[in-house]
Amino acid sequence: MPRDVIVPEEDRASYDNFHFAPAVRTGGLVLLSGQIGATGGGVPDSAEEEFRLAWQGVARVLAAAGLGFEDVVEITTYHVNLQQHLGTFMKVKDEFVGQPWPAWTAIGITELAIPGARAEIRVTAAG
């Protein structure tokens, strides 16, 4: 099946150094790799700021694919201390994702690839 790799310019170094695509378009879907809300300085102290940065990362990759949040059909999120931060995460998510709501699975885990990160967001979009 044909596939197109989507790499926003801001993600070029990660693509080259860590050998993964921020997104791949195949079979009418765009599959985004997980986004963590970190900057060059690491993870913000504020969970709300971290989650907002992660959703902004999702928006950047969607835009590079010519899509937006209205094209998202499924969200999978991974959370360290899921219950502690879920309310804040949902509040920030709703700043980006609107109705009709996509399918969403939230999974509690013990750690993420970036130390101190609380959540990672992976989406699938139609397009």
Secondary structure, DSSP 8 states (H G I E B T S, - for coil): --EEEE--GGGHHHHHHH---SEEEETTEEEE--EE--BTTBS-S-HHHHHHHHHHHHHHHHHHTT--GGGEEEEEEEEETHHHHHHHHHHHHHHH--SS--EEEEEEES--SSTT--EEEEEEEE-
